[in-house]
Protein backbone atom coordinates (compact mmCIF):
# COMPACT_ATOMS: atom_id res chain seq x y z
CA UNK A 1 0.00 0.00 0.00
CA UNK A 2 1.26 3.44 -0.90
CA UNK A 3 0.63 6.52 1.21
CA UNK A 4 2.19 8.97 -1.21
CA UNK A 5 -0.10 8.82 -4.21
CA UNK A 6 -1.79 6.06 -6.14
CA UNK A 7 -0.59 5.51 -9.71
CA UNK A 8 -2.40 7.31 -12.46
CA UNK A 9 -3.81 5.57 -15.49
CA UNK A 10 -6.90 3.91 -16.87
CA UNK A 11 -8.33 0.58 -15.81
CA UNK A 12 -10.62 -0.67 -18.54
CA UNK A 13 -11.71 -4.08 -17.27
CA UNK A 14 -10.92 -4.69 -13.62
CA UNK A 15 -11.57 -8.21 -12.36
CA UNK A 16 -15.09 -8.95 -11.14
CA UNK A 17 -15.19 -8.54 -7.34
CA UNK A 18 -15.37 -11.69 -5.28
CA UNK A 19 -18.02 -12.24 -2.56
CA UNK A 20 -15.30 -11.60 0.04
CA UNK A 21 -14.48 -8.25 -1.54
CA UNK A 22 -18.13 -7.28 -1.63
CA UNK A 23 -18.40 -8.01 2.09
CA UNK A 24 -15.38 -5.84 2.95
CA UNK A 25 -17.45 -2.66 2.93
CA UNK A 26 -19.99 -4.19 5.31
CA UNK A 27 -17.19 -5.01 7.75
CA UNK A 28 -15.66 -1.54 7.48
CA UNK A 29 -19.10 0.02 7.97
CA UNK A 30 -19.53 -1.95 11.18
CA UNK A 31 -16.17 -0.69 12.47
CA UNK A 32 -17.08 2.91 11.67
CA UNK A 33 -20.57 2.60 13.14
CA UNK A 34 -19.29 0.97 16.34
CA UNK A 35 -16.87 3.89 16.73
CA UNK A 36 -19.84 6.27 16.67
CA UNK A 37 -18.51 8.15 13.66
CA UNK A 38 -21.83 8.35 11.81
CA UNK A 39 -23.54 10.24 14.64
CA UNK A 40 -24.44 13.88 13.97
CA UNK A 41 -22.27 16.63 15.48
CA UNK A 42 -24.87 19.34 16.07
CA UNK A 43 -22.71 21.34 18.47
CA UNK A 44 -19.74 21.51 16.13
CA UNK A 45 -21.93 22.58 13.24
CA UNK A 46 -23.64 25.20 15.38
CA UNK A 47 -20.23 26.74 16.10
CA UNK A 48 -19.29 26.55 12.43
CA UNK A 49 -22.52 28.26 11.37
CA UNK A 50 -22.08 31.06 13.92
CA UNK A 51 -18.44 31.71 12.98
CA UNK A 52 -19.22 31.70 9.26
CA UNK A 53 -22.20 34.02 9.75
CA UNK A 54 -20.08 36.41 11.81
CA UNK A 55 -17.37 36.42 9.14
CA UNK A 56 -19.94 37.17 6.43
CA UNK A 57 -21.58 39.92 8.50
CA UNK A 58 -18.18 41.40 9.32
CA UNK A 59 -17.30 41.47 5.64
CA UNK A 60 -20.57 43.27 4.86
CA UNK A 61 -19.87 45.87 7.54
CA UNK A 62 -16.32 46.41 6.25
CA UNK A 63 -17.67 46.74 2.70
CA UNK A 64 -20.13 49.42 3.77
CA UNK A 65 -17.59 51.35 5.86
CA UNK A 66 -14.82 51.34 3.24
CA UNK A 67 -17.11 52.81 0.62
CA UNK A 68 -15.86 53.65 -2.86
CA UNK A 69 -12.21 52.70 -2.41
CA UNK A 70 -9.72 50.45 -4.16
CA UNK A 71 -9.13 48.92 -0.74
CA UNK A 72 -12.35 47.05 -1.45
CA UNK A 73 -10.28 44.59 -3.48
CA UNK A 74 -9.05 43.30 -0.12
CA UNK A 75 -12.69 42.85 0.90
CA UNK A 76 -13.25 40.95 -2.34
CA UNK A 77 -10.48 38.51 -1.39
CA UNK A 78 -12.05 38.08 2.05
CA UNK A 79 -15.48 37.40 0.53
CA UNK A 80 -13.97 34.80 -1.81
CA UNK A 81 -12.78 32.86 1.24
CA UNK A 82 -16.09 33.30 3.06
CA UNK A 83 -18.06 32.19 -0.03
CA UNK A 84 -15.99 29.01 -0.14
CA UNK A 85 -16.60 28.31 3.55
CA UNK A 86 -20.33 28.87 3.02
CA UNK A 87 -20.21 26.54 0.02
CA UNK A 88 -18.60 23.83 2.15
CA UNK A 89 -21.57 24.01 4.51
CA UNK A 90 -23.86 23.57 1.48
CA UNK A 91 -21.82 20.51 0.50
CA UNK A 92 -22.26 19.05 3.98
CA UNK A 93 -25.99 19.76 3.90
CA UNK A 94 -26.29 18.11 0.49
CA UNK A 95 -24.78 14.95 1.98
CA UNK A 96 -27.18 15.07 4.95
CA UNK A 97 -24.29 15.48 7.39
CA UNK A 98 -25.66 18.31 9.51
CA UNK A 99 -29.19 17.39 10.64
CA UNK A 100 -31.03 14.12 11.17
CA UNK A 101 -33.68 14.71 8.51
CA UNK A 102 -33.33 15.25 4.77
CA UNK A 103 -35.76 18.18 4.86
CA UNK A 104 -33.70 20.13 7.41
CA UNK A 105 -30.50 19.54 5.47
CA UNK A 106 -32.12 20.55 2.19
CA UNK A 107 -33.38 23.79 3.72
CA UNK A 108 -29.82 24.67 4.64
CA UNK A 109 -28.66 23.60 1.19
CA UNK A 110 -31.13 25.85 -0.60
CA UNK A 111 -30.31 28.76 1.71
CA UNK A 112 -26.56 28.38 1.15
CA UNK A 113 -27.00 28.02 -2.62
CA UNK A 114 -29.11 31.16 -2.70
CA UNK A 115 -26.50 33.02 -0.68
CA UNK A 116 -23.64 32.23 -3.08
CA UNK A 117 -25.78 32.23 -6.25
CA UNK A 118 -25.90 28.65 -7.53
CA UNK A 119 -28.61 26.03 -8.05
CA UNK A 120 -28.77 23.53 -5.20
CA UNK A 121 -30.86 21.08 -7.23
CA UNK A 122 -28.48 21.18 -10.19
CA UNK A 123 -25.43 20.71 -7.97
CA UNK A 124 -27.07 17.86 -6.03
CA UNK A 125 -27.82 15.94 -9.23
CA UNK A 126 -24.33 16.46 -10.58
CA UNK A 127 -22.58 15.63 -7.32
CA UNK A 128 -24.69 12.53 -6.68
CA UNK A 129 -23.70 11.13 -10.08
CA UNK A 130 -20.08 11.87 -9.28
CA UNK A 131 -20.23 9.94 -6.01
CA UNK A 132 -21.90 6.98 -7.72
CA UNK A 133 -19.14 6.62 -10.32
CA UNK A 134 -16.04 8.66 -9.35
CA UNK A 135 -13.51 8.96 -12.19
CA UNK A 136 -15.63 6.87 -14.56
CA UNK A 137 -14.79 8.27 -17.99
CA UNK A 138 -18.39 8.24 -19.21
CA UNK A 139 -20.46 8.47 -16.01
CA UNK A 140 -18.66 10.98 -13.78
CA UNK A 141 -19.82 14.54 -14.63
CA UNK A 142 -16.72 15.94 -12.94
CA UNK A 143 -14.69 14.50 -15.82
CA UNK A 144 -17.02 16.11 -18.37
CA UNK A 145 -15.34 19.50 -18.69
CA UNK A 146 -15.24 20.33 -22.42
CA UNK A 147 -12.28 22.69 -22.25
CA UNK A 148 -10.05 20.10 -20.49
CA UNK A 149 -9.29 16.39 -20.88
CA UNK A 150 -8.66 14.00 -18.02
CA UNK A 151 -8.10 10.84 -20.09
CA UNK A 152 -6.29 10.05 -23.35
CA UNK A 153 -9.65 9.14 -24.89
CA UNK A 154 -11.07 12.56 -24.09
CA UNK A 155 -7.96 14.24 -25.48
CA UNK A 156 -8.30 12.42 -28.81
CA UNK A 157 -11.87 13.67 -29.16
CA UNK A 158 -11.03 17.34 -28.68
CA UNK A 159 -10.82 19.60 -31.73
CA UNK A 160 -10.44 23.23 -32.67
CA UNK A 161 -9.60 25.72 -29.94
CA UNK A 162 -10.32 23.16 -27.21
CA UNK A 163 -7.65 20.90 -28.69
CA UNK A 164 -5.18 23.73 -28.15
CA UNK A 165 -6.26 24.25 -24.54
CA UNK A 166 -5.88 20.51 -23.86
CA UNK A 167 -2.34 20.61 -25.28
CA UNK A 168 -1.42 23.24 -22.71
CA UNK A 169 -3.94 22.38 -19.99
CA UNK A 170 -1.36 21.91 -17.23
CA UNK A 171 -0.21 25.51 -17.65
CA UNK A 172 -3.77 26.77 -18.11
CA UNK A 173 -5.35 24.84 -15.24
CA UNK A 174 -5.09 27.46 -12.49
CA UNK A 175 -5.86 30.42 -14.78
CA UNK A 176 -8.97 28.59 -16.02
CA UNK A 177 -10.13 28.16 -12.43
CA UNK A 178 -10.64 31.92 -12.37
CA UNK A 179 -13.75 31.20 -14.48
CA UNK A 180 -15.09 28.46 -12.19
CA UNK A 181 -17.21 30.87 -10.13
CA UNK A 182 -18.90 32.22 -13.25
CA UNK A 183 -19.37 28.66 -14.50
CA UNK A 184 -21.18 27.70 -11.28
CA UNK A 185 -23.46 30.71 -11.58
CA UNK A 186 -24.20 30.05 -15.23
CA UNK A 187 -24.89 26.34 -14.69
CA UNK A 188 -27.43 27.27 -12.02
CA UNK A 189 -29.13 29.82 -14.27
CA UNK A 190 -29.16 27.35 -17.16
CA UNK A 191 -30.65 24.58 -15.00
CA UNK A 192 -33.49 26.84 -13.87
CA UNK A 193 -34.07 28.29 -17.35
CA UNK A 194 -34.25 24.83 -18.93
CA UNK A 195 -36.45 23.51 -16.11
CA UNK A 196 -33.82 21.02 -14.96
CA UNK A 197 -33.93 22.17 -11.33
CA UNK A 198 -35.83 20.07 -8.80
CA UNK A 199 -37.66 23.09 -7.39
CA UNK A 200 -37.63 25.54 -10.28
CA UNK A 201 -39.68 28.37 -8.76
CA UNK A 202 -37.82 28.38 -5.47
CA UNK A 203 -34.42 28.25 -7.15
CA UNK A 204 -35.38 30.94 -9.66
CA UNK A 205 -36.47 33.21 -6.81
CA UNK A 206 -33.27 32.55 -4.86
CA UNK A 207 -31.06 33.28 -7.87
CA UNK A 208 -32.95 36.47 -8.76
CA UNK A 209 -32.72 37.74 -5.18
CA UNK A 210 -29.03 36.85 -4.98
CA UNK A 211 -28.00 38.67 -8.15
CA UNK A 212 -30.29 41.62 -7.47
CA UNK A 213 -28.89 42.17 -3.96
CA UNK A 214 -25.29 41.43 -4.94
CA UNK A 215 -25.15 43.70 -7.99
CA UNK A 216 -27.18 46.46 -6.33
CA UNK A 217 -24.87 46.52 -3.30
CA UNK A 218 -21.70 46.48 -5.40
CA UNK A 219 -22.75 49.20 -7.87
CA UNK A 220 -24.49 51.30 -5.21
CA UNK A 221 -21.41 51.51 -2.99
CA UNK A 222 -18.67 51.40 -5.63
CA UNK A 223 -18.00 53.38 -8.77
CA UNK A 224 -18.18 51.30 -11.99
CA UNK A 225 -14.40 50.68 -12.40
CA UNK A 226 -13.97 49.56 -8.79
CA UNK A 227 -17.23 47.59 -8.89
CA UNK A 228 -16.09 45.63 -11.95
CA UNK A 229 -12.69 44.99 -10.38
CA UNK A 230 -14.36 43.89 -7.14
CA UNK A 231 -16.58 41.39 -8.96
CA UNK A 232 -13.64 40.05 -10.99
CA UNK A 233 -11.46 39.51 -7.91
CA UNK A 234 -14.26 38.10 -5.78
CA UNK A 235 -15.69 35.69 -8.35
CA UNK A 236 -12.31 34.75 -9.77
CA UNK A 237 -10.69 33.87 -6.45
CA UNK A 238 -13.82 32.08 -5.23
CA UNK A 239 -13.59 29.90 -8.34
CA UNK A 240 -9.90 29.22 -7.76
CA UNK A 241 -10.57 28.33 -4.13
CA UNK A 242 -13.37 25.94 -5.04
CA UNK A 243 -11.37 24.31 -7.80
CA UNK A 244 -8.31 23.92 -5.59
CA UNK A 245 -10.49 22.28 -2.93
CA UNK A 246 -12.38 19.79 -5.09
CA UNK A 247 -9.87 18.87 -7.83
CA UNK A 248 -7.09 17.27 -5.71
CA UNK A 249 -9.39 14.55 -4.39
CA UNK A 250 -9.64 12.72 -7.74
CA UNK A 251 -7.70 14.38 -10.55
CA UNK A 252 -4.64 12.34 -11.40
CA UNK A 253 -6.07 9.18 -9.87
CA UNK A 254 -6.98 6.12 -12.00
CA UNK A 255 -9.97 6.47 -14.30
CA UNK A 256 -12.30 3.69 -15.39
CA UNK A 257 -14.51 2.74 -18.28
CA UNK A 258 -16.10 -0.26 -16.56
CA UNK A 259 -16.35 0.64 -12.89
CA UNK A 260 -19.34 -1.69 -12.47
CA UNK A 261 -16.93 -4.58 -12.10
CA UNK A 262 -15.42 -2.98 -8.99
CA UNK A 263 -16.96 -3.42 -5.57
CA UNK A 264 -18.07 -0.20 -3.84
CA UNK A 265 -15.15 -0.06 -1.40
CA UNK A 266 -12.43 -0.31 -4.03
CA UNK A 267 -14.23 1.93 -6.50
CA UNK A 268 -14.26 4.74 -3.96
CA UNK A 269 -10.79 4.22 -2.46
CA UNK A 270 -8.81 3.63 -5.65
CA UNK A 271 -10.15 6.76 -7.35
CA UNK A 272 -9.65 9.11 -4.37
CA UNK A 273 -6.69 10.83 -2.76
CA UNK A 274 -6.32 12.25 0.73
CA UNK A 275 -4.27 15.30 1.66
CA UNK A 276 -2.07 15.25 4.75
CA UNK A 277 -2.19 18.09 7.25
CA UNK A 278 -3.50 19.23 10.58
CA UNK A 279 -6.90 20.64 11.54
CA UNK A 280 -6.16 23.83 9.62
CA UNK A 281 -6.26 21.80 6.40
CA UNK A 282 -9.68 20.45 7.46
CA UNK A 283 -10.92 24.02 7.78
CA UNK A 284 -9.25 25.32 4.62
CA UNK A 285 -10.55 22.48 2.43
CA UNK A 286 -13.88 21.90 4.12
CA UNK A 287 -12.99 18.31 5.04
CA UNK A 288 -12.38 17.40 1.39
CA UNK A 289 -8.81 16.55 2.32
CA UNK A 290 -10.34 13.31 3.71
CA UNK A 291 -11.68 12.41 0.28
CA UNK A 292 -11.42 8.65 0.75
CA UNK A 293 -13.39 8.60 3.98
CA UNK A 294 -15.92 11.08 2.59
CA UNK A 295 -16.57 8.94 -0.47
CA UNK A 296 -16.90 5.77 1.56
CA UNK A 297 -19.30 7.41 4.04
CA UNK A 298 -20.84 10.51 2.40
CA UNK A 299 -23.23 11.15 5.30
CA UNK A 300 -20.45 11.12 7.90
CA UNK A 301 -20.29 14.58 9.56
CA UNK A 302 -17.23 16.53 8.53
CA UNK A 303 -15.81 16.73 12.10
CA UNK A 304 -15.66 12.92 12.24
CA UNK A 305 -13.66 12.39 9.06
CA UNK A 306 -10.29 12.93 10.75
CA UNK A 307 -11.15 10.34 13.40
CA UNK A 308 -12.25 7.86 10.75
CA UNK A 309 -9.11 8.24 8.66
CA UNK A 310 -6.75 5.92 10.66
CA UNK A 311 -9.46 3.25 10.88
CA UNK A 312 -10.03 3.28 7.12
CA UNK A 313 -6.32 3.41 6.34
CA UNK A 314 -5.59 0.44 8.62
CA UNK A 315 -8.47 -1.53 7.09
CA UNK A 316 -7.14 -0.89 3.58
CA UNK A 317 -3.65 -1.91 4.71
CA UNK A 318 -4.94 -5.25 5.92
CA UNK A 319 -6.81 -5.82 2.65
CA UNK A 320 -3.92 -4.72 0.42
CA UNK A 321 -5.95 -1.86 -1.05
CA UNK A 322 -3.99 1.11 -2.39
CA UNK A 323 -4.59 4.11 -0.11
CA UNK A 324 -3.33 7.35 -1.67
CA UNK A 325 -2.29 10.24 0.55
CA UNK A 326 0.22 13.06 0.17
CA UNK A 327 0.91 16.65 1.14
CA UNK A 328 -1.02 19.62 -0.21
CA UNK A 329 1.59 20.95 -2.63
CA UNK A 330 2.48 17.47 -3.80
CA UNK A 331 -1.20 16.88 -4.52
CA UNK A 332 -1.34 19.81 -6.93
CA UNK A 333 1.87 18.50 -8.48
CA UNK A 334 0.12 15.19 -9.21
CA UNK A 335 -2.84 17.01 -10.76
CA UNK A 336 -0.65 19.13 -13.06
CA UNK A 337 1.55 16.17 -13.98
CA UNK A 338 -1.51 14.15 -14.97
CA UNK A 339 -2.93 16.98 -17.09
CA UNK A 340 0.46 17.41 -18.76
CA UNK A 341 0.70 13.69 -19.59
CA UNK A 342 -2.85 13.51 -20.96
CA UNK A 343 -2.13 16.39 -23.32
CA UNK A 344 1.24 14.99 -24.44
CA UNK A 345 -0.03 13.08 -27.52
CA UNK A 346 -1.65 16.25 -28.85
CA UNK A 347 1.59 18.19 -28.50
CA UNK A 348 3.39 15.49 -30.47
CA UNK A 349 0.72 15.00 -33.15
CA UNK A 350 0.47 17.32 -36.19
CA UNK A 351 -2.21 20.01 -35.93
CA UNK A 352 -5.53 19.24 -37.56
C-alpha positions in Angstrom: 0.0 0.0 0.0 1.3 3.4 -0.9 0.6 6.5 1.2 2.2 9.0 -1.2 -0.1 8.8 -4.2 -1.8 6.1 -6.1 -0.6 5.5 -9.7 -2.4 7.3 -12.5 -3.8 5.6 -15.5 -6.9 3.9 -16.9 -8.3 0.6 -15.8 -10.6 -0.7 -18.5 -11.7 -4.1 -17.3 -10.9 -4.7 -13.6 -11.6 -8.2 -12.4 -15.1 -8.9 -11.1 -15.2 -8.5 -7.3 -15.4 -11.7 -5.3 -18.0 -12.2 -2.6 -15.3 -11.6 0.0 -14.5 -8.3 -1.5 -18.1 -7.3 -1.6 -18.4 -8.0 2.1 -15.4 -5.8 2.9 -17.5 -2.7 2.9 -20.0 -4.2 5.3 -17.2 -5.0 7.7 -15.7 -1.5 7.5 -19.1 0.0 8.0 -19.5 -1.9 11.2 -16.2 -0.7 12.5 -17.1 2.9 11.7 -20.6 2.6 13.1 -19.3 1.0 16.3 -16.9 3.9 16.7 -19.8 6.3 16.7 -18.5 8.2 13.7 -21.8 8.3 11.8 -23.5 10.2 14.6 -24.4 13.9 14.0 -22.3 16.6 15.5 -24.9 19.3 16.1 -22.7 21.3 18.5 -19.7 21.5 16.1 -21.9 22.6 13.2 -23.6 25.2 15.4 -20.2 26.7 16.1 -19.3 26.6 12.4 -22.5 28.3 11.4 -22.1 31.1 13.9 -18.4 31.7 13.0 -19.2 31.7 9.3 -22.2 34.0 9.7 -20.1 36.4 11.8 -17.4 36.4 9.1 -19.9 37.2 6.4 -21.6 39.9 8.5 -18.2 41.4 9.3 -17.3 41.5 5.6 -20.6 43.3 4.9 -19.9 45.9 7.5 -16.3 46.4 6.2 -17.7 46.7 2.7 -20.1 49.4 3.8 -17.6 51.4 5.9 -14.8 51.3 3.2 -17.1 52.8 0.6 -15.9 53.6 -2.9 -12.2 52.7 -2.4 -9.7 50.5 -4.2 -9.1 48.9 -0.7 -12.3 47.0 -1.5 -10.3 44.6 -3.5 -9.1 43.3 -0.1 -12.7 42.9 0.9 -13.2 40.9 -2.3 -10.5 38.5 -1.4 -12.1 38.1 2.0 -15.5 37.4 0.5 -14.0 34.8 -1.8 -12.8 32.9 1.2 -16.1 33.3 3.1 -18.1 32.2 0.0 -16.0 29.0 -0.1 -16.6 28.3 3.5 -20.3 28.9 3.0 -20.2 26.5 0.0 -18.6 23.8 2.2 -21.6 24.0 4.5 -23.9 23.6 1.5 -21.8 20.5 0.5 -22.3 19.1 4.0 -26.0 19.8 3.9 -26.3 18.1 0.5 -24.8 15.0 2.0 -27.2 15.1 5.0 -24.3 15.5 7.4 -25.7 18.3 9.5 -29.2 17.4 10.6 -31.0 14.1 11.2 -33.7 14.7 8.5 -33.3 15.2 4.8 -35.8 18.2 4.9 -33.7 20.1 7.4 -30.5 19.5 5.5 -32.1 20.6 2.2 -33.4 23.8 3.7 -29.8 24.7 4.6 -28.7 23.6 1.2 -31.1 25.8 -0.6 -30.3 28.8 1.7 -26.6 28.4 1.1 -27.0 28.0 -2.6 -29.1 31.2 -2.7 -26.5 33.0 -0.7 -23.6 32.2 -3.1 -25.8 32.2 -6.3 -25.9 28.7 -7.5 -28.6 26.0 -8.1 -28.8 23.5 -5.2 -30.9 21.1 -7.2 -28.5 21.2 -10.2 -25.4 20.7 -8.0 -27.1 17.9 -6.0 -27.8 15.9 -9.2 -24.3 16.5 -10.6 -22.6 15.6 -7.3 -24.7 12.5 -6.7 -23.7 11.1 -10.1 -20.1 11.9 -9.3 -20.2 9.9 -6.0 -21.9 7.0 -7.7 -19.1 6.6 -10.3 -16.0 8.7 -9.4 -13.5 9.0 -12.2 -15.6 6.9 -14.6 -14.8 8.3 -18.0 -18.4 8.2 -19.2 -20.5 8.5 -16.0 -18.7 11.0 -13.8 -19.8 14.5 -14.6 -16.7 15.9 -12.9 -14.7 14.5 -15.8 -17.0 16.1 -18.4 -15.3 19.5 -18.7 -15.2 20.3 -22.4 -12.3 22.7 -22.3 -10.1 20.1 -20.5 -9.3 16.4 -20.9 -8.7 14.0 -18.0 -8.1 10.8 -20.1 -6.3 10.1 -23.4 -9.7 9.1 -24.9 -11.1 12.6 -24.1 -8.0 14.2 -25.5 -8.3 12.4 -28.8 -11.9 13.7 -29.2 -11.0 17.3 -28.7 -10.8 19.6 -31.7 -10.4 23.2 -32.7 -9.6 25.7 -29.9 -10.3 23.2 -27.2 -7.7 20.9 -28.7 -5.2 23.7 -28.2 -6.3 24.2 -24.5 -5.9 20.5 -23.9 -2.3 20.6 -25.3 -1.4 23.2 -22.7 -3.9 22.4 -20.0 -1.4 21.9 -17.2 -0.2 25.5 -17.7 -3.8 26.8 -18.1 -5.3 24.8 -15.2 -5.1 27.5 -12.5 -5.9 30.4 -14.8 -9.0 28.6 -16.0 -10.1 28.2 -12.4 -10.6 31.9 -12.4 -13.7 31.2 -14.5 -15.1 28.5 -12.2 -17.2 30.9 -10.1 -18.9 32.2 -13.2 -19.4 28.7 -14.5 -21.2 27.7 -11.3 -23.5 30.7 -11.6 -24.2 30.0 -15.2 -24.9 26.3 -14.7 -27.4 27.3 -12.0 -29.1 29.8 -14.3 -29.2 27.3 -17.2 -30.7 24.6 -15.0 -33.5 26.8 -13.9 -34.1 28.3 -17.4 -34.3 24.8 -18.9 -36.5 23.5 -16.1 -33.8 21.0 -15.0 -33.9 22.2 -11.3 -35.8 20.1 -8.8 -37.7 23.1 -7.4 -37.6 25.5 -10.3 -39.7 28.4 -8.8 -37.8 28.4 -5.5 -34.4 28.3 -7.2 -35.4 30.9 -9.7 -36.5 33.2 -6.8 -33.3 32.6 -4.9 -31.1 33.3 -7.9 -33.0 36.5 -8.8 -32.7 37.7 -5.2 -29.0 36.8 -5.0 -28.0 38.7 -8.1 -30.3 41.6 -7.5 -28.9 42.2 -4.0 -25.3 41.4 -4.9 -25.2 43.7 -8.0 -27.2 46.5 -6.3 -24.9 46.5 -3.3 -21.7 46.5 -5.4 -22.8 49.2 -7.9 -24.5 51.3 -5.2 -21.4 51.5 -3.0 -18.7 51.4 -5.6 -18.0 53.4 -8.8 -18.2 51.3 -12.0 -14.4 50.7 -12.4 -14.0 49.6 -8.8 -17.2 47.6 -8.9 -16.1 45.6 -11.9 -12.7 45.0 -10.4 -14.4 43.9 -7.1 -16.6 41.4 -9.0 -13.6 40.1 -11.0 -11.5 39.5 -7.9 -14.3 38.1 -5.8 -15.7 35.7 -8.4 -12.3 34.7 -9.8 -10.7 33.9 -6.5 -13.8 32.1 -5.2 -13.6 29.9 -8.3 -9.9 29.2 -7.8 -10.6 28.3 -4.1 -13.4 25.9 -5.0 -11.4 24.3 -7.8 -8.3 23.9 -5.6 -10.5 22.3 -2.9 -12.4 19.8 -5.1 -9.9 18.9 -7.8 -7.1 17.3 -5.7 -9.4 14.5 -4.4 -9.6 12.7 -7.7 -7.7 14.4 -10.5 -4.6 12.3 -11.4 -6.1 9.2 -9.9 -7.0 6.1 -12.0 -10.0 6.5 -14.3 -12.3 3.7 -15.4 -14.5 2.7 -18.3 -16.1 -0.3 -16.6 -16.4 0.6 -12.9 -19.3 -1.7 -12.5 -16.9 -4.6 -12.1 -15.4 -3.0 -9.0 -17.0 -3.4 -5.6 -18.1 -0.2 -3.8 -15.1 -0.1 -1.4 -12.4 -0.3 -4.0 -14.2 1.9 -6.5 -14.3 4.7 -4.0 -10.8 4.2 -2.5 -8.8 3.6 -5.6 -10.2 6.8 -7.3 -9.7 9.1 -4.4 -6.7 10.8 -2.8 -6.3 12.3 0.7 -4.3 15.3 1.7 -2.1 15.3 4.7 -2.2 18.1 7.2 -3.5 19.2 10.6 -6.9 20.6 11.5 -6.2 23.8 9.6 -6.3 21.8 6.4 -9.7 20.5 7.5 -10.9 24.0 7.8 -9.2 25.3 4.6 -10.5 22.5 2.4 -13.9 21.9 4.1 -13.0 18.3 5.0 -12.4 17.4 1.4 -8.8 16.5 2.3 -10.3 13.3 3.7 -11.7 12.4 0.3 -11.4 8.7 0.7 -13.4 8.6 4.0 -15.9 11.1 2.6 -16.6 8.9 -0.5 -16.9 5.8 1.6 -19.3 7.4 4.0 -20.8 10.5 2.4 -23.2 11.2 5.3 -20.4 11.1 7.9 -20.3 14.6 9.6 -17.2 16.5 8.5 -15.8 16.7 12.1 -15.7 12.9 12.2 -13.7 12.4 9.1 -10.3 12.9 10.8 -11.2 10.3 13.4 -12.3 7.9 10.7 -9.1 8.2 8.7 -6.8 5.9 10.7 -9.5 3.3 10.9 -10.0 3.3 7.1 -6.3 3.4 6.3 -5.6 0.4 8.6 -8.5 -1.5 7.1 -7.1 -0.9 3.6 -3.7 -1.9 4.7 -4.9 -5.3 5.9 -6.8 -5.8 2.7 -3.9 -4.7 0.4 -5.9 -1.9 -1.1 -4.0 1.1 -2.4 -4.6 4.1 -0.1 -3.3 7.4 -1.7 -2.3 10.2 0.5 0.2 13.1 0.2 0.9 16.7 1.1 -1.0 19.6 -0.2 1.6 21.0 -2.6 2.5 17.5 -3.8 -1.2 16.9 -4.5 -1.3 19.8 -6.9 1.9 18.5 -8.5 0.1 15.2 -9.2 -2.8 17.0 -10.8 -0.6 19.1 -13.1 1.5 16.2 -14.0 -1.5 14.1 -15.0 -2.9 17.0 -17.1 0.5 17.4 -18.8 0.7 13.7 -19.6 -2.9 13.5 -21.0 -2.1 16.4 -23.3 1.2 15.0 -24.4 0.0 13.1 -27.5 -1.6 16.2 -28.8 1.6 18.2 -28.5 3.4 15.5 -30.5 0.7 15.0 -33.1 0.5 17.3 -36.2 -2.2 20.0 -35.9 -5.5 19.2 -37.6 
